[in-house]
Amino acid sequence: IEGAYSSQLSSRLSVSDFNTALANATTSEQIFHRMKERSDGIATNKSKLFPAPTPDHVQALIRANIECLSGQYFQPEFNITLENIEELPHLKAQRLLKELEVQQAGRPIDGSLYSDIAWAYTQIPYWPSIHKGDKYNSTTKSARELLEHTMHQYSQGSIIFSSVGTVTKIYNNLFSLYSKKMARNSRNMKGKEAAMKQCLALFDDMEYWYEESDGVIAKPDSHTFGLILKTIFNSGFPSSFDCAQSIVQRMAGLGVQAKQRDYLILMKIANDPTKAEEILNRVKANYDRDQSEKPSTSLYSECISAYAKSRHQNSPSKEMH
C-alpha cells in the first residue's frame, strides 16, 4: 500500500509546463493528506492497511511542489499565478522538510531532500513575484542558511547521503547563484567584492567537509571548478589572476584537473599576452607529457587575441611559437 501511494505521487513528477506542474502539485498534496488522514484516523488500531507517509512520500510531494518553480516554465501570466498562491512552493517544501525532521526524531533522512530544495533556490531569480526585484541577495542568503543547516544535521548524524554527489550538487547550486550574482553586480564594486568573498569562503567550507569526511562527500568536480573561475573572471579585480591560479592548484590537490575550458577562462582572467602564452605552453607541455588534452583552436585564438589587444602587439622582438 505504501508502494501504491508512492506510485501515485511519483507519477505526478513528469511534467512539461507550469499549469501541469501546478495541477500535479495540488493533486499530490491531496493524495498525501488523504494518506495522512487515514493513517491518523486508525492510529489506535495500528492497521497496516493505512500506513503513515514515509520520507519517500514527503520527498515526492516536495519535488512536485518545487517543479512549479522551474525557470523554463516562466511566463508573465504564470508569474501572476504564483504570486497569488497561498504558500509558495519552496516555502512549503521547507515546511514539509522541517515536519519530517521532527517526525523522524533523529533518525537519518536522505540528503537528496535537501538537495532538491537547494535546486529550487536556483530557480527563484526567474520569478519576480518571489524575489521582488532582489534576485540574488536574499536568495543566496537563504540558500546558504539551508546549506549550513544541512551540514549541521549531517554532523549530528541526522542525514545520510546515499549518493556520493549529493553534497556536491548542493554546493554547486550555491556556487551558481554566486556566479550569477557577480555577473549582475557588474558596476557595483562593493557587491562584487562581497560575492567574491562569499564564493571563496564557500569553497573553503566545501574543502573542509571533503577532508572532514575523508573524501566521502563534498568532492569538488569540473562543474564546481568552472563556476568558481567564472565568478573570479566576472569580478575583474586586479588580484583575480593570482586568485584563479590558487584555485587551479587547490583543485589539482583535490584530484580535479583543469580542462581546456578552464584554461580558456584563465587566459581571459589573465588579460595579459605573456601570461596567456604561458598558459598555452602549460597545456602543450601537459599534452606532450601524458597525451591528456591536445590544445584546442580556442586556446590559440585567445592567446593570439591577447597579443592583438596588447600595446606591444607590433613588437618585432616577440614571436609566439
C-alpha positions in Angstrom: 0.0 0.0 0.0 2.9 2.3 0.7 4.2 1.5 -2.8 0.8 2.3 -4.3 0.8 5.8 -2.7 4.5 6.2 -3.9 3.5 5.4 -7.4 0.6 7.8 -7.3 2.8 10.6 -6.1 5.8 9.8 -8.3 3.6 9.7 -11.4 3.0 13.4 -10.9 6.6 14.3 -11.4 6.7 14.0 -15.2 5.5 17.4 -16.5 6.2 19.8 -19.3 4.6 23.2 -18.4 3.7 25.4 -15.5 -0.1 24.6 -15.4 0.6 20.9 -15.4 3.2 21.2 -12.7 0.8 23.3 -10.5 -2.0 20.8 -11.0 0.3 17.9 -10.2 1.4 19.7 -7.0 -2.2 20.2 -5.9 -3.1 16.5 -6.7 0.0 15.2 -5.0 -0.9 17.2 -1.9 -4.4 15.8 -1.9 -3.0 12.2 -2.1 -0.5 12.9 0.6 -3.1 14.4 3.0 -5.6 11.5 2.3 -2.8 9.1 3.2 -2.0 11.1 6.4 -5.6 11.5 7.5 -6.4 7.8 7.0 -3.3 6.8 9.0 -4.1 9.3 11.7 -7.7 8.1 11.9 -6.8 4.5 12.6 -3.6 5.1 14.6 -5.0 3.4 17.7 -5.6 0.2 15.7 -2.1 0.3 14.1 -3.6 -1.2 10.9 -1.0 -1.9 8.2 -3.7 -1.1 5.6 -3.4 2.6 6.3 0.3 3.3 6.6 1.6 6.8 7.6 3.6 8.8 5.0 7.2 7.8 4.8 10.2 10.1 3.9 9.8 8.9 0.3 6.3 10.2 0.2 7.4 13.5 1.6 10.1 13.8 -1.0 7.7 13.1 -3.8 5.4 15.9 -2.5 8.4 18.3 -2.2 9.5 17.5 -5.7 6.0 18.0 -7.1 5.9 21.5 -5.5 9.3 22.8 -6.4 8.8 21.7 -10.0 6.5 24.6 -10.3 9.5 26.9 -9.9 11.4 25.6 -12.9 12.6 28.7 -14.8 11.8 27.1 -18.2 8.1 27.5 -17.4 8.3 31.2 -16.8 5.6 33.3 -18.5 4.3 36.7 -17.2 0.8 35.2 -16.6 2.3 32.3 -14.6 4.3 34.7 -12.5 1.0 36.3 -11.5 -0.5 32.9 -10.7 2.5 32.1 -8.5 2.1 35.5 -6.7 -1.4 34.5 -5.7 -0.6 31.1 -4.3 -1.2 31.0 -0.5 2.1 29.2 0.3 5.0 29.5 -2.2 6.4 26.1 -3.4 9.9 26.5 -1.9 8.5 27.6 1.5 6.0 24.7 1.5 8.9 22.4 0.7 10.9 23.7 3.6 7.9 23.4 6.0 7.5 19.8 4.9 11.1 19.1 5.5 11.0 20.6 9.0 8.0 18.5 9.8 9.8 15.4 8.6 12.8 16.2 10.8 10.6 16.4 13.8 8.8 13.2 12.8 12.0 11.3 12.3 13.3 12.4 15.7 16.9 11.9 14.9 16.6 9.0 12.5 18.6 9.8 9.4 16.9 11.4 6.4 18.3 11.0 2.9 20.2 14.2 2.0 18.7 14.3 -1.5 15.7 16.0 0.1 17.9 18.9 1.0 19.5 18.9 -2.5 16.0 19.2 -4.1 15.3 22.3 -2.1 18.7 23.8 -2.8 17.9 23.4 -6.5 14.6 25.3 -6.0 16.6 28.3 -4.8 18.5 28.5 -8.2 15.1 28.9 -9.9 13.8 31.8 -7.8 15.6 34.5 -9.8 13.4 33.6 -12.8 10.2 34.6 -10.8 9.8 38.4 -9.9 6.7 37.6 -7.8 9.1 35.8 -5.4 12.3 37.7 -5.5 10.6 41.2 -5.6 13.4 42.8 -7.5 16.2 41.4 -5.3 17.2 38.5 -7.5 20.3 37.2 -5.6 21.0 38.8 -2.2 18.1 37.2 -0.3 18.2 34.1 -2.4 21.9 33.3 -1.8 21.4 34.1 1.9 18.5 31.6 2.2 20.4 29.0 0.2 23.5 29.4 2.4 21.4 29.0 5.5 19.9 25.8 4.1 23.5 24.5 3.3 24.6 25.3 6.9 21.5 23.6 8.3 22.1 20.6 6.1 25.8 20.2 7.2 24.8 20.7 10.8 22.3 17.9 10.5 24.9 15.7 8.9 27.3 16.3 11.7 24.7 15.3 14.2 24.0 12.0 12.3 20.5 13.1 11.2 21.3 13.0 7.5 22.8 10.3 5.3 23.9 10.8 1.7 23.1 7.7 -0.2 24.6 9.3 -3.4 28.2 10.4 -3.4 27.4 13.5 -5.5 24.5 14.9 -3.5 26.5 17.3 -1.3 28.5 18.4 -4.4 25.2 19.3 -6.1 24.1 21.4 -3.1 27.4 23.4 -3.1 27.3 23.8 -6.9 23.8 25.2 -6.7 25.1 27.9 -4.4 28.2 28.5 -6.5 25.9 29.0 -9.4 24.0 31.7 -7.5 27.2 33.5 -6.6 28.4 33.4 -10.2 25.1 35.0 -11.4 25.2 37.5 -8.6 28.7 38.5 -9.6 27.6 39.0 -13.2 24.6 41.1 -12.2 26.8 43.3 -9.9 29.0 44.4 -12.9 29.1 48.0 -11.8 28.7 47.6 -8.0 32.3 47.1 -6.7 31.2 46.5 -3.2 28.6 43.9 -4.3 31.2 42.2 -6.4 33.7 42.1 -3.6 31.1 40.6 -1.3 30.2 38.0 -3.8 33.8 37.1 -4.4 34.5 36.6 -0.7 31.3 34.5 -0.3 32.3 32.3 -3.2 35.8 31.7 -1.9 34.5 31.1 1.7 32.1 28.6 0.2 35.0 26.7 -1.4 36.9 26.7 1.9 33.8 25.2 3.5 33.4 22.6 0.8 37.1 21.6 1.1 36.6 21.4 4.9 33.8 18.9 4.6 35.6 16.9 1.9 38.6 16.5 4.2 36.4 16.0 7.3 34.5 13.1 5.6 37.8 11.6 4.3 36.7 12.3 0.8 33.2 10.6 1.1 31.2 13.8 0.5 31.6 17.3 -0.9 34.1 16.4 -3.5 34.5 19.3 -6.0 34.0 18.4 -9.6 34.6 20.1 -13.0 31.3 22.0 -12.7 32.5 23.4 -9.3 35.8 24.4 -11.0 34.1 26.2 -13.8 31.6 28.1 -11.6 34.4 29.4 -9.3 36.6 30.5 -12.3 33.6 32.2 -13.9 32.9 34.1 -10.7 36.5 35.2 -10.5 36.5 36.3 -14.1 33.4 38.4 -13.7 34.9 40.1 -10.7 37.5 41.9 -12.8 39.7 42.6 -9.7 43.5 43.1 -10.2 44.1 40.1 -7.9 41.8 37.9 -10.0 44.6 36.0 -11.8 46.5 35.1 -8.7 43.3 34.0 -7.1 42.4 31.9 -10.1 45.9 30.3 -10.1 45.4 29.4 -6.5 42.1 27.7 -7.3 43.7 25.7 -10.1 46.4 24.4 -7.6 43.9 23.6 -4.9 41.6 21.8 -7.3 44.5 19.8 -8.5 45.3 18.8 -4.9 41.7 17.6 -4.7 42.0 15.5 -7.8 40.2 17.8 -10.2 42.4 18.7 -13.1 41.8 21.8 -15.2 40.2 21.2 -18.6 40.7 23.3 -21.7 37.6 25.4 -21.0 39.2 26.2 -17.5 42.4 27.3 -19.1 40.5 29.4 -21.6 38.8 31.3 -18.7 42.2 31.5 -17.0 43.6 33.2 -20.1 40.7 35.7 -20.1 41.3 36.4 -16.4 45.0 37.0 -17.0 44.2 39.7 -19.6 47.9 39.6 -20.4 49.5 38.1 -23.6 52.6 36.8 -21.8 50.6 35.0 -19.2 48.2 33.8 -21.8 51.1 32.2 -23.7 52.4 30.7 -20.5 49.1 29.0 -20.0 49.0 27.8 -23.6 52.5 26.4 -23.2 51.4 24.6 -20.0 48.6 22.9 -21.8 51.0 21.9 -24.6 53.5 20.5 -22.1 50.8 18.5 -20.4 49.8 17.1 -23.7 53.4 16.2 -24.6 53.8 14.5 -21.3 50.7 12.4 -20.9 48.6 13.0 -24.1 45.8 14.3 -21.9 44.2 17.0 -24.0 45.5 18.5 -27.2 45.4 22.3 -27.2 42.3 23.5 -28.9 41.9 26.2 -31.6 40.1 28.3 -28.9 43.2 28.4 -26.7 45.4 29.5 -29.6 42.8 32.1 -30.7 42.6 33.5 -27.2 46.4 33.8 -27.0 46.6 35.5 -30.4 43.8 37.8 -29.4 45.6 38.7 -26.2 48.6 39.8 -28.2 46.4 41.7 -30.7 45.0 43.7 -27.8 48.3 44.4 -26.3 50.1 47.7 -26.8 53.2 45.7 -27.7 51.4 43.8 -30.5 53.8 45.2 -33.1 57.0 44.4 -31.2 59.3 42.7 -33.7 61.2 41.1 -30.8 58.4 38.9 -29.8 57.4 35.7 -31.6 54.9 33.1 -30.4 55.9 29.6 -31.1 
